Amino acid sequence: AQSVTQLGSHVSVSEGALVLLRCNYSSSVPPYLFWYVQYPNQGLQLLLKYTSAATLVKGINGFEAEFKKSETSFHLTKPSAHMSDAAEYFCAVAGPKGYNKLIFGAGTRLAVHP
Amino acid sequence: GAVVSQHPSRVICKSGTSVKIECRSLDFQATTMFWYRQFPKKSLMLMATSNEGSKATYEQGVEKDKFLINHASLTLSTLTVTSAHPEDSSFYICSARDRGRAYEQYFGPGTRLTVT
């Protein structure tokens, strides 16, 4: 069975500050991991994905995430927050080889203050 | 590329009526489509997996007679909410899996259903 835990349902940062959104996964098989962003009343947009290649994954809008097998983590970071980053972020796991359905975390709402 | 559309984006219907939501992959072939439901300020809940040309696989607790799913072609899946009630009001999102990149799902913009 697979599961995802996102620590912190709400994260608030100042514009220009580091963004860190935490995601831990549980999987009995090598996982494929994803981060999605959702703006109000919209669908999900893929930020980045880990598919068993490089452990440090770079995505769109300056986001990146590092897969750490020993910690079963896939935390999302961005060096400098922008007001437009305010949104809901979802971590998801699939496997093996991503063919299975996505299992989503509960989501983290990111607020960015001026 | 990899665009998924949903229609309608918003729909209001009366209790007891049925509503159909379409999900289309515009520039790729989707052998598999997924239907999710999202409650306010909540995560996505997978309702069913739809494979082209075969019956949908429903998640536990999802009534297949209430949420009818049809995936008649490689670019179109439909979700019909039958005899809708106010508790069916929700945000419904579909996603499609590109047959050429099977590990990635592309999401539609969602449909806001309100049942009065």
gemmi code that builds the backbone of each chain (N, CA, C; Angstrom):
import gemmi

chains = {
    "A": [
        ("ALA", (0.845, -1.196, 0.000), (0.000, 0.000, 0.000), (0.882, 1.249, 0.000)),
        ("GLN", (0.367, 2.292, -0.571), (1.112, 3.541, -0.641), (0.338, 4.640, 0.050)),
        ("SER", (1.076, 5.599, 0.595), (0.437, 6.740, 1.221), (1.373, 7.932, 1.178)),
        ("VAL", (0.797, 9.096, 1.378), (1.559, 10.342, 1.382), (1.116, 11.175, 2.561)),
        ("THR", (2.078, 11.743, 3.258), (1.793, 12.640, 4.368), (2.439, 13.985, 4.086)),
        ("GLN", (1.626, 15.011, 4.094), (2.151, 16.361, 3.941), (2.079, 17.035, 5.308)),
        ("LEU", (3.216, 17.401, 5.821), (3.282, 18.021, 7.143), (2.994, 19.506, 7.020)),
        ("GLY", (1.959, 19.930, 7.715), (1.596, 21.344, 7.650), (0.532, 21.593, 6.614)),
        ("SER", (-0.690, 21.815, 7.045), (-1.756, 22.094, 6.091), (-1.667, 23.535, 5.587)),
        ("HIS", (-1.032, 24.393, 6.384), (-0.858, 25.786, 5.988), (0.583, 26.207, 6.250)),
        ("VAL", (1.166, 26.852, 5.278), (2.514, 27.411, 5.414), (2.459, 28.863, 4.954)),
        ("SER", (3.050, 29.723, 5.742), (3.052, 31.149, 5.419), (4.489, 31.640, 5.376)),
        ("VAL", (4.848, 32.327, 4.313), (6.202, 32.866, 4.172), (6.114, 34.296, 3.672)),
        ("SER", (7.182, 35.010, 3.847), (7.274, 36.361, 3.311), (7.809, 36.293, 1.887)),
        ("GLU", (7.427, 37.262, 1.102), (7.940, 37.331, -0.268), (9.463, 37.400, -0.217)),
        ("GLY", (10.098, 36.565, -1.038), (11.556, 36.526, -1.047), (12.161, 35.488, -0.128)),
        ("ALA", (11.363, 34.938, 0.757), (11.867, 33.935, 1.699), (11.855, 32.541, 1.080)),
        ("LEU", (12.572, 31.643, 1.745), (12.624, 30.254, 1.297), (11.264, 29.588, 1.492)),
        ("VAL", (10.873, 28.798, 0.504), (9.667, 27.991, 0.619), (10.091, 26.547, 0.834)),
        ("LEU", (9.518, 25.912, 1.858), (9.766, 24.501, 2.126), (8.434, 23.840, 2.439)),
        ("LEU", (8.014, 22.940, 1.562), (6.787, 22.179, 1.784), (7.178, 20.713, 1.930)),
        ("ARG", (6.738, 20.113, 3.003), (7.205, 18.773, 3.353), (6.271, 17.671, 2.874)),
        ("CYS", (6.903, 16.607, 2.400), (6.148, 15.454, 1.931), (6.916, 14.194, 2.298)),
        ("ASN", (6.257, 13.298, 2.985), (6.806, 11.971, 3.269), (5.891, 10.919, 2.661)),
        ("TYR", (6.495, 9.870, 2.168), (5.716, 8.850, 1.483), (5.958, 7.494, 2.117)),
        ("SER", (5.046, 6.614, 1.834), (5.198, 5.214, 2.211), (4.884, 4.387, 0.979)),
        ("SER", (5.812, 3.499, 0.642), (5.597, 2.682, -0.547), (6.401, 1.399, -0.425)),
        ("SER", (5.793, 0.303, -0.772), (6.471, -0.988, -0.711), (7.238, -1.282, -1.995)),
        ("VAL", (7.077, -0.431, -2.987), (7.777, -0.578, -4.255), (8.452, 0.748, -4.588)),
        ("PRO", (9.442, 0.728, -5.460), (10.076, 2.000, -5.832), (9.032, 2.988, -6.321)),
        ("PRO", (8.969, 4.138, -5.670), (7.884, 5.073, -5.999), (8.217, 6.025, -7.135)),
        ("TYR", (7.173, 6.478, -7.787), (7.250, 7.663, -8.608), (6.561, 8.754, -7.789)),
        ("LEU", (7.159, 9.927, -7.704), (6.638, 10.988, -6.838), (6.387, 12.257, -7.645)),
        ("PHE", (5.352, 12.968, -7.252), (4.939, 14.150, -8.003), (4.573, 15.279, -7.037)),
        ("TRP", (4.787, 16.489, -7.496), (4.230, 17.670, -6.843), (3.356, 18.398, -7.852)),
        ("TYR", (2.142, 18.720, -7.398), (1.206, 19.471, -8.214), (0.835, 20.757, -7.491)),
        ("VAL", (0.468, 21.775, -8.274), (-0.025, 23.021, -7.710), (-1.447, 23.250, -8.227)),
        ("GLN", (-2.282, 23.780, -7.344), (-3.659, 24.076, -7.721), (-4.003, 25.501, -7.302)),
        ("TYR", (-4.416, 26.285, -8.270), (-4.912, 27.626, -7.989), (-6.420, 27.544, -7.813)),
        ("PRO", (-7.029, 28.511, -7.139), (-8.467, 28.432, -6.838), (-9.317, 28.133, -8.056)),
        ("ASN", (-10.205, 27.183, -7.870), (-11.174, 26.793, -8.904), (-10.521, 26.347, -10.205)),
        ("GLN", (-9.349, 25.764, -10.092), (-8.673, 25.246, -11.274), (-8.235, 23.804, -11.045)),
        ("GLY", (-7.821, 23.160, -12.117), (-7.301, 21.810, -12.001), (-5.886, 21.829, -11.463)),
        ("LEU", (-5.197, 20.710, -11.581), (-3.853, 20.590, -11.049), (-2.813, 20.745, -12.157)),
        ("GLN", (-1.746, 21.427, -11.822), (-0.646, 21.597, -12.753), (0.584, 20.905, -12.184)),
        ("LEU", (1.238, 20.111, -13.010), (2.426, 19.400, -12.561), (3.594, 20.362, -12.382)),
        ("LEU", (4.171, 20.343, -11.185), (5.359, 21.155, -10.918), (6.628, 20.391, -11.270)),
        ("LEU", (6.685, 19.158, -10.800), (7.856, 18.326, -11.054), (7.539, 16.876, -10.707)),
        ("LYS", (8.430, 15.993, -11.141), (8.220, 14.581, -10.874), (9.558, 13.870, -10.680)),
        ("TYR", (9.544, 12.841, -9.862), (10.690, 11.965, -9.663), (10.317, 10.616, -10.235)),
        ("THR", (11.177, 10.142, -11.172), (10.873, 8.874, -11.830), (12.077, 7.954, -11.791)),
        ("SER", (12.761, 7.920, -10.671), (13.884, 7.027, -10.379), (15.164, 7.393, -11.122)),
        ("ALA", (15.270, 8.574, -11.631), (16.515, 9.033, -12.252), (17.250, 9.889, -11.211)),
        ("ALA", (17.529, 11.128, -11.527), (18.232, 12.001, -10.598), (17.397, 12.243, -9.353)),
        ("THR", (18.056, 12.250, -8.196), (17.313, 12.444, -6.951), (16.932, 13.894, -6.718)),
        ("LEU", (17.653, 14.819, -7.300), (17.282, 16.232, -7.219), (16.561, 16.589, -8.513)),
        ("VAL", (15.320, 16.963, -8.347), (14.484, 17.220, -9.509), (14.135, 18.696, -9.580)),
        ("LYS", (14.335, 19.261, -10.730), (13.972, 20.673, -10.934), (12.682, 20.748, -11.730)),
        ("GLY", (11.835, 21.682, -11.309), (10.555, 21.805, -11.977), (10.332, 23.202, -12.515)),
        ("ILE", (9.074, 23.507, -12.730), (8.742, 24.812, -13.266), (8.680, 25.861, -12.157)),
        ("ASN", (8.724, 27.113, -12.558), (8.570, 28.242, -11.629), (9.622, 28.272, -10.521)),
        ("GLY", (10.774, 27.695, -10.761), (11.858, 27.763, -9.792), (11.790, 26.769, -8.657)),
        ("PHE", (10.846, 25.852, -8.706), (10.720, 24.841, -7.658), (11.640, 23.653, -7.922)),
        ("GLU", (12.050, 23.021, -6.843), (12.786, 21.783, -6.953), (12.467, 20.900, -5.760)),
        ("ALA", (12.763, 19.624, -5.903), (12.507, 18.678, -4.820), (13.601, 17.628, -4.828)),
        ("GLU", (13.899, 17.104, -3.652), (14.939, 16.092, -3.534), (14.344, 14.810, -2.983)),
        ("PHE", (14.574, 13.724, -3.688), (14.124, 12.416, -3.240), (15.184, 11.850, -2.293)),
        ("LYS", (14.738, 11.546, -1.062), (15.639, 10.954, -0.077), (15.029, 9.641, 0.379)),
        ("LYS", (15.578, 8.576, -0.143), (15.024, 7.265, 0.159), (15.154, 6.938, 1.638)),
        ("SER", (16.293, 7.289, 2.239), (16.529, 6.950, 3.645), (15.526, 7.645, 4.569)),
        ("GLU", (15.045, 8.790, 4.140), (14.084, 9.546, 4.946), (12.660, 9.405, 4.405)),
        ("THR", (12.492, 8.669, 3.356), (11.199, 8.544, 2.636), (10.555, 9.904, 2.467)),
        ("SER", (11.361, 10.847, 1.979), (10.853, 12.209, 1.837), (11.028, 12.719, 0.413)),
        ("PHE", (10.235, 13.703, 0.105), (10.284, 14.354, -1.216), (9.812, 15.793, -1.008)),
        ("HIS", (10.599, 16.546, -0.264), (10.220, 17.914, 0.093), (10.386, 18.882, -1.080)),
        ("LEU", (9.493, 19.814, -1.169), (9.486, 20.814, -2.245), (10.086, 22.111, -1.733)),
        ("THR", (10.986, 22.704, -2.489), (11.602, 23.957, -2.067), (11.648, 24.955, -3.215)),
        ("LYS", (11.735, 26.211, -2.811), (11.974, 27.303, -3.754), (12.766, 28.355, -2.987)),
        ("PRO", (13.879, 28.810, -3.528), (14.756, 29.709, -2.765), (14.096, 31.031, -2.380)),
        ("SER", (13.249, 31.546, -3.255), (12.691, 32.869, -3.018), (11.227, 32.892, -3.443)),
        ("ALA", (10.363, 33.067, -2.455), (8.923, 33.030, -2.741), (8.465, 34.285, -3.464)),
        ("HIS", (7.501, 34.063, -4.341), (6.865, 35.169, -5.064), (5.387, 35.159, -4.722)),
        ("MET", (4.787, 36.318, -4.796), (3.359, 36.413, -4.458), (2.521, 35.442, -5.279)),
        ("SER", (2.938, 35.216, -6.505), (2.170, 34.333, -7.389), (2.285, 32.859, -7.008)),
        ("ASP", (3.155, 32.548, -6.042), (3.283, 31.155, -5.595), (2.173, 30.753, -4.630)),
        ("ALA", (1.411, 31.716, -4.159), (0.326, 31.410, -3.233), (-0.688, 30.496, -3.912)),
        ("ALA", (-0.855, 29.303, -3.361), (-1.720, 28.296, -3.972), (-1.765, 27.082, -3.055)),
        ("GLU", (-2.460, 26.046, -3.507), (-2.495, 24.765, -2.802), (-1.527, 23.831, -3.500)),
        ("TYR", (-0.735, 23.114, -2.721), (0.264, 22.207, -3.275), (-0.015, 20.786, -2.792)),
        ("PHE", (0.028, 19.868, -3.750), (-0.243, 18.467, -3.443), (0.952, 17.610, -3.834)),
        ("CYS", (1.327, 16.736, -2.919), (2.328, 15.718, -3.190), (1.579, 14.418, -3.502)),
        ("ALA", (2.098, 13.653, -4.446), (1.422, 12.411, -4.814), (2.452, 11.328, -5.109)),
        ("VAL", (2.031, 10.088, -4.891), (2.894, 8.938, -5.137), (2.195, 7.971, -6.068)),
        ("ALA", (2.948, 7.321, -6.910), (2.421, 6.272, -7.788), (3.498, 5.204, -7.902)),
        ("GLY", (3.099, 4.032, -8.285), (4.087, 2.986, -8.459), (3.439, 1.661, -8.679)),
        ("PRO", (4.152, 0.652, -9.156), (5.504, 0.767, -9.652), (5.559, 1.372, -11.044)),
        ("LYS", (6.653, 2.032, -11.324), (6.892, 2.696, -12.609), (5.779, 3.684, -12.956)),
        ("GLY", (5.030, 4.114, -11.955), (4.029, 5.131, -12.179), (2.767, 4.663, -12.849)),
        ("TYR", (2.651, 3.361, -13.099), (1.480, 2.907, -13.821), (0.229, 2.880, -12.971)),
        ("ASN", (0.426, 2.813, -11.668), (-0.740, 2.757, -10.806), (-1.353, 4.132, -10.619)),
        ("LYS", (-2.475, 4.152, -9.941), (-3.163, 5.409, -9.694), (-2.350, 6.281, -8.743)),
        ("LEU", (-2.597, 7.558, -8.813), (-1.942, 8.511, -7.926), (-2.610, 8.516, -6.561)),
        ("ILE", (-1.788, 8.534, -5.536), (-2.281, 8.704, -4.174), (-1.827, 10.083, -3.723)),
        ("PHE", (-2.790, 10.926, -3.372), (-2.483, 12.309, -3.024), (-2.365, 12.506, -1.520)),
        ("GLY", (-1.508, 13.450, -1.156), (-1.493, 13.930, 0.213), (-2.645, 14.888, 0.428)),
        ("ALA", (-2.783, 15.346, 1.655), (-3.916, 16.201, 2.018), (-3.780, 17.616, 1.487)),
        ("GLY", (-2.571, 17.981, 1.060), (-2.370, 19.307, 0.509), (-1.809, 20.284, 1.529)),
        ("THR", (-1.078, 21.266, 1.043), (-0.550, 22.353, 1.863), (-0.875, 23.671, 1.182)),
        ("ARG", (-1.528, 24.522, 1.917), (-1.862, 25.842, 1.375), (-0.724, 26.795, 1.691)),
        ("LEU", (-0.137, 27.352, 0.661), (0.971, 28.285, 0.821), (0.462, 29.711, 0.702)),
        ("ALA", (0.730, 30.489, 1.712), (0.410, 31.921, 1.688), (1.721, 32.692, 1.614)),
        ("VAL", (1.755, 33.725, 0.791), (2.947, 34.549, 0.652), (2.580, 35.979, 1.006)),
        ("HIS", (3.290, 36.512, 1.975), (2.996, 37.863, 2.449), (4.021, 38.857, 1.942)),
        ("PRO", (3.597, 40.067, 1.646), (4.548, 41.081, 1.164), (5.537, 41.505, 2.255)),
    ],
    "B": [
        ("GLY", (1.591, 21.061, -25.401), (0.936, 19.782, -25.560), (0.332, 19.280, -24.269)),
        ("ALA", (-0.298, 18.084, -24.329), (-0.889, 17.420, -23.179), (-1.946, 18.277, -22.487)),
        ("VAL", (-2.922, 18.671, -23.251), (-4.001, 19.491, -22.713), (-5.251, 18.647, -22.531)),
        ("VAL", (-5.870, 18.828, -21.366), (-7.117, 18.141, -21.065), (-8.191, 19.190, -20.807)),
        ("SER", (-9.309, 19.036, -21.443), (-10.402, 19.991, -21.239), (-11.572, 19.310, -20.542)),
        ("GLN", (-12.357, 20.092, -19.870), (-13.580, 19.609, -19.248), (-14.722, 20.542, -19.605)),
        ("HIS", (-15.873, 19.938, -19.789), (-17.046, 20.742, -20.104), (-18.277, 20.147, -19.427)),
        ("PRO", (-19.068, 20.941, -18.757), (-18.914, 22.392, -18.573), (-17.945, 22.714, -17.437)),
        ("SER", (-17.582, 23.959, -17.301), (-16.729, 24.357, -16.184), (-17.565, 24.551, -14.924)),
        ("ARG", (-18.802, 24.974, -15.117), (-19.718, 25.127, -13.991), (-21.104, 24.672, -14.418)),
        ("VAL", (-21.805, 24.035, -13.518), (-23.180, 23.638, -13.825), (-23.993, 23.662, -12.547)),
        ("ILE", (-25.183, 24.186, -12.687), (-26.155, 24.185, -11.595), (-27.352, 23.381, -12.059)),
        ("CYS", (-27.767, 22.434, -11.255), (-28.919, 21.628, -11.656), (-29.844, 21.438, -10.454)),
        ("LYS", (-31.054, 21.058, -10.765), (-32.043, 20.813, -9.714), (-31.905, 19.392, -9.177)),
        ("SER", (-32.241, 19.236, -7.948), (-32.198, 17.931, -7.312), (-33.073, 16.933, -8.074)),
        ("GLY", (-32.525, 15.758, -8.329), (-33.268, 14.727, -9.042), (-32.934, 14.628, -10.514)),
        ("THR", (-32.266, 15.621, -11.037), (-31.884, 15.588, -12.451), (-30.502, 14.974, -12.602)),
        ("SER", (-30.129, 14.681, -13.861), (-28.820, 14.106, -14.143), (-27.944, 15.116, -14.865)),
        ("VAL", (-26.678, 15.018, -14.639), (-25.716, 15.944, -15.230), (-24.563, 15.155, -15.837)),
        ("LYS", (-24.174, 15.533, -17.047), (-23.054, 14.872, -17.709), (-21.874, 15.819, -17.802)),
        ("ILE", (-20.714, 15.335, -17.442), (-19.473, 16.108, -17.539), (-18.553, 15.399, -18.522)),
        ("GLU", (-17.997, 16.166, -19.443), (-17.100, 15.597, -20.446), (-15.644, 15.916, -20.124)),
        ("CYS", (-14.802, 14.958, -20.414), (-13.364, 15.129, -20.248), (-12.707, 14.719, -21.556)),
        ("ARG", (-11.944, 15.627, -22.139), (-11.310, 15.351, -23.428), (-9.808, 15.592, -23.373)),
        ("SER", (-9.061, 14.683, -23.959), (-7.643, 14.920, -24.180), (-7.526, 15.515, -25.581)),
        ("LEU", (-6.962, 16.718, -25.658), (-7.024, 17.471, -26.907), (-5.914, 17.129, -27.899)),
        ("ASP", (-4.773, 16.740, -27.404), (-3.651, 16.555, -28.315), (-2.865, 15.281, -28.048)),
        ("PHE", (-3.520, 14.331, -27.395), (-2.875, 13.039, -27.189), (-3.952, 11.991, -26.970)),
        ("GLN", (-3.539, 10.756, -27.089), (-4.469, 9.653, -26.878), (-4.365, 9.162, -25.445)),
        ("ALA", (-5.494, 9.072, -24.820), (-5.544, 8.693, -23.412), (-6.209, 7.331, -23.262)),
        ("THR", (-5.399, 6.322, -23.026), (-5.989, 4.998, -22.818), (-6.677, 4.910, -21.464)),
        ("THR", (-6.225, 5.740, -20.532), (-6.799, 5.723, -19.195), (-7.138, 7.141, -18.766)),
        ("MET", (-8.313, 7.293, -18.219), (-8.717, 8.572, -17.631), (-9.182, 8.311, -16.204)),
        ("PHE", (-9.000, 9.295, -15.379), (-9.353, 9.184, -13.976), (-10.345, 10.290, -13.612)),
        ("TRP", (-11.259, 9.962, -12.727), (-12.211, 10.957, -12.233), (-12.012, 11.131, -10.733)),
        ("TYR", (-11.862, 12.398, -10.338), (-11.656, 12.743, -8.941), (-12.777, 13.667, -8.472)),
        ("ARG", (-12.957, 13.642, -7.170), (-13.886, 14.565, -6.538), (-13.099, 15.320, -5.468)),
        ("GLN", (-13.354, 16.603, -5.387), (-12.645, 17.419, -4.407), (-13.631, 18.247, -3.616)),
        ("PHE", (-13.638, 18.053, -2.323), (-14.466, 18.858, -1.430), (-13.701, 20.123, -1.059)),
        ("PRO", (-14.424, 21.165, -0.638), (-13.762, 22.439, -0.331), (-12.599, 22.269, 0.643)),
        ("LYS", (-11.481, 22.836, 0.265), (-10.274, 22.839, 1.094), (-9.794, 21.409, 1.423)),
        ("LYS", (-10.099, 20.479, 0.556), (-9.687, 19.101, 0.768), (-8.869, 18.600, -0.412)),
        ("SER", (-8.320, 17.413, -0.222), (-7.535, 16.813, -1.295), (-8.439, 16.143, -2.320)),
        ("LEU", (-7.821, 15.607, -3.347), (-8.573, 14.919, -4.382), (-8.861, 13.486, -3.949)),
        ("MET", (-10.099, 13.076, -4.187), (-10.477, 11.711, -3.895), (-10.755, 11.000, -5.217)),
        ("LEU", (-10.004, 9.952, -5.487), (-10.209, 9.208, -6.722), (-11.551, 8.487, -6.663)),
        ("MET", (-12.351, 8.714, -7.686), (-13.658, 8.056, -7.755), (-13.573, 6.781, -8.584)),
        ("ALA", (-12.925, 6.899, -9.745), (-12.905, 5.751, -10.648), (-11.812, 5.915, -11.683)),
        ("THR", (-11.406, 4.781, -12.207), (-10.441, 4.733, -13.300), (-11.166, 4.225, -14.531)),
        ("SER", (-11.009, 4.960, -15.613), (-11.743, 4.660, -16.836), (-10.787, 4.243, -17.941)),
        ("ASN", (-10.940, 3.051, -18.436), (-10.112, 2.569, -19.535), (-10.925, 2.524, -20.821)),
        ("GLU", (-10.329, 2.979, -21.884), (-11.025, 3.048, -23.156), (-11.533, 1.684, -23.583)),
        ("GLY", (-12.827, 1.626, -23.860), (-13.432, 0.406, -24.368), (-13.790, -0.622, -23.320)),
        ("SER", (-13.589, -0.315, -22.058), (-13.952, -1.283, -21.020), (-14.661, -0.585, -19.871)),
        ("LYS", (-15.167, -1.376, -18.960), (-15.898, -0.800, -17.830), (-14.940, -0.090, -16.881)),
        ("ALA", (-15.457, 0.950, -16.264), (-14.654, 1.694, -15.306), (-14.475, 0.896, -14.018)),
        ("THR", (-13.373, 1.161, -13.354), (-13.109, 0.562, -12.050), (-13.347, 1.612, -10.990)),
        ("TYR", (-14.303, 1.325, -10.109), (-14.686, 2.303, -9.099), (-13.945, 2.043, -7.794)),
        ("GLU", (-13.651, 3.122, -7.094), (-13.037, 3.006, -5.781), (-14.101, 2.599, -4.765)),
        ("GLN", (-13.611, 2.036, -3.688), (-14.524, 1.587, -2.644), (-15.351, 2.750, -2.115)),
        ("GLY", (-16.637, 2.516, -1.989), (-17.529, 3.533, -1.463), (-18.145, 4.441, -2.517)),
        ("VAL", (-17.727, 4.317, -3.754), (-18.292, 5.130, -4.828), (-19.382, 4.334, -5.526)),
        ("GLU", (-20.578, 4.909, -5.593), (-21.710, 4.199, -6.193), (-21.631, 4.246, -7.713)),
        ("LYS", (-21.414, 3.109, -8.330), (-21.262, 3.102, -9.784), (-22.568, 3.368, -10.508)),
        ("ASP", (-23.698, 3.100, -9.862), (-24.974, 3.391, -10.514), (-25.325, 4.872, -10.430)),
        ("LYS", (-24.679, 5.552, -9.535), (-24.934, 6.985, -9.393), (-23.963, 7.798, -10.246)),
        ("PHE", (-22.753, 7.344, -10.308), (-21.717, 8.029, -11.080), (-21.339, 7.137, -12.275)),
        ("LEU", (-22.033, 7.377, -13.377), (-21.828, 6.557, -14.572), (-20.665, 7.095, -15.388)),
        ("ILE", (-19.748, 6.225, -15.702), (-18.574, 6.637, -16.456), (-18.513, 5.864, -17.757)),
        ("ASN", (-18.280, 6.628, -18.820), (-18.135, 6.034, -20.146), (-16.869, 6.546, -20.792)),
        ("HIS", (-16.103, 5.640, -21.375), (-14.847, 6.030, -22.024), (-14.861, 5.420, -23.415)),
        ("ALA", (-15.620, 6.057, -24.297), (-15.915, 5.467, -25.593), (-14.802, 5.615, -26.613)),
        ("SER", (-13.908, 6.575, -26.397), (-12.831, 6.771, -27.367), (-11.549, 7.114, -26.631)),
        ("LEU", (-10.470, 7.189, -27.378), (-9.171, 7.483, -26.774), (-9.021, 8.949, -26.377)),
        ("THR", (-10.023, 9.751, -26.655), (-9.920, 11.167, -26.302), (-11.095, 11.678, -25.484)),
        ("LEU", (-12.035, 10.819, -25.139), (-13.226, 11.302, -24.447), (-13.694, 10.322, -23.382)),
        ("SER", (-13.910, 10.861, -22.189), (-14.565, 10.123, -21.119), (-15.646, 11.024, -20.549)),
        ("THR", (-16.749, 10.426, -20.158), (-17.832, 11.208, -19.565), (-18.206, 10.657, -18.201)),
        ("LEU", (-18.573, 11.573, -17.320), (-19.079, 11.236, -15.992), (-20.497, 11.777, -15.905)),
        ("THR", (-21.444, 10.902, -15.653), (-22.828, 11.321, -15.489), (-23.239, 11.116, -14.049)),
        ("VAL", (-23.629, 12.206, -13.409), (-24.146, 12.128, -12.048), (-25.663, 11.971, -12.166)),
        ("THR", (-26.159, 10.813, -11.803), (-27.584, 10.536, -11.977), (-28.362, 10.890, -10.721)),
        ("SER", (-29.575, 11.381, -10.927), (-30.453, 11.753, -9.823), (-29.667, 12.532, -8.760)),
        ("ALA", (-29.129, 13.634, -9.195), (-28.241, 14.407, -8.327), (-28.965, 14.961, -7.104)),
        ("HIS", (-28.236, 15.019, -6.009), (-28.744, 15.601, -4.770), (-27.747, 16.641, -4.270)),
        ("PRO", (-28.177, 17.506, -3.383), (-27.267, 18.563, -2.902), (-25.932, 18.037, -2.390)),
        ("GLU", (-25.916, 16.857, -1.814), (-24.649, 16.323, -1.297), (-23.686, 15.915, -2.413)),
        ("ASP", (-24.177, 15.890, -3.650), (-23.297, 15.617, -4.787), (-22.580, 16.881, -5.271)),
        ("SER", (-22.980, 18.010, -4.717), (-22.312, 19.263, -5.080), (-20.834, 19.160, -4.720)),
        ("SER", (-19.995, 19.469, -5.683), (-18.563, 19.300, -5.471), (-17.799, 19.803, -6.682)),
        ("PHE", (-16.499, 19.719, -6.600), (-15.618, 20.041, -7.715), (-15.122, 18.718, -8.280)),
        ("TYR", (-15.434, 18.451, -9.541), (-15.051, 17.198, -10.174), (-13.913, 17.465, -11.162)),
        ("ILE", (-12.859, 16.702, -11.016), (-11.674, 16.886, -11.863), (-11.349, 15.569, -12.558)),
        ("CYS", (-11.054, 15.655, -13.830), (-10.605, 14.461, -14.541), (-9.123, 14.594, -14.865)),
        ("SER", (-8.502, 13.470, -15.105), (-7.128, 13.470, -15.595), (-7.004, 12.381, -16.645)),
        ("ALA", (-6.016, 12.537, -17.488), (-5.817, 11.577, -18.567), (-4.356, 11.160, -18.613)),
        ("ARG", (-4.178, 9.883, -18.886), (-2.825, 9.339, -18.975), (-2.471, 9.167, -20.443)),
        ("ASP", (-1.368, 9.762, -20.827), (-0.890, 9.665, -22.201), (-0.356, 8.256, -22.451)),
        ("ARG", (-0.841, 7.602, -23.476), (-0.420, 6.217, -23.710), (1.076, 6.126, -23.992)),
        ("GLY", (1.656, 7.248, -24.415), (3.080, 7.238, -24.690), (3.935, 7.557, -23.468)),
        ("ARG", (3.321, 8.101, -22.429), (4.056, 8.438, -21.204), (3.203, 7.995, -20.030)),
        ("ALA", (3.186, 6.715, -19.827), (2.169, 6.107, -18.980), (2.240, 6.504, -17.522)),
        ("TYR", (3.334, 7.089, -17.069), (3.413, 7.404, -15.651), (2.899, 8.804, -15.340)),
        ("GLU", (2.532, 9.558, -16.354), (2.158, 10.947, -16.099), (0.680, 11.174, -16.378)),
        ("GLN", (0.020, 11.887, -15.474), (-1.379, 12.237, -15.658), (-1.483, 13.742, -15.896)),
        ("TYR", (-2.354, 14.095, -16.808), (-2.617, 15.497, -17.107), (-4.039, 15.806, -16.667)),
        ("PHE", (-4.168, 16.900, -15.938), (-5.440, 17.199, -15.301), (-6.252, 18.229, -16.076)),
        ("GLY", (-7.541, 18.032, -16.055), (-8.455, 19.023, -16.603), (-8.660, 20.156, -15.624)),
        ("PRO", (-9.340, 21.215, -16.043), (-9.530, 22.395, -15.196), (-10.620, 22.237, -14.149)),
        ("GLY", (-11.354, 21.143, -14.207), (-12.373, 20.904, -13.198), (-13.751, 21.408, -13.589)),
        ("THR", (-14.750, 20.811, -12.966), (-16.155, 21.202, -13.158), (-16.785, 21.400, -11.796)),
        ("ARG", (-17.333, 22.580, -11.589), (-18.015, 22.876, -10.324), (-19.484, 22.527, -10.482)),
        ("LEU", (-19.928, 21.531, -9.751), (-21.331, 21.120, -9.792), (-22.041, 21.609, -8.533)),
        ("THR", (-23.142, 22.289, -8.740), (-23.993, 22.727, -7.635), (-25.391, 22.176, -7.863)),
        ("VAL", (-25.875, 21.431, -6.894), (-27.207, 20.846, -6.985), (-28.120, 21.582, -6.003)),
        ("THR", (-29.188, 22.149, -6.534), (-30.076, 22.954, -5.678), (-31.329, 22.187, -5.276)),
    ],
}
model = gemmi.Model(1)
for chain_id, residues in chains.items():
    chain = gemmi.Chain(chain_id)
    for i, (resn, *xyz) in enumerate(residues, 1):
        res = gemmi.Residue()
        res.name, res.seqid = resn, gemmi.SeqId(i, " ")
        for name, pos in zip(("N", "CA", "C"), xyz):
            atom = gemmi.Atom()
            atom.name, atom.element = name, gemmi.Element(name[0])
            atom.pos, atom.b_iso = gemmi.Position(*pos), 0.0
            res.add_atom(atom)
        chain.add_residue(res)
    model.add_chain(chain)
structure = gemmi.Structure()
structure.add_model(model)
structure.setup_entities()
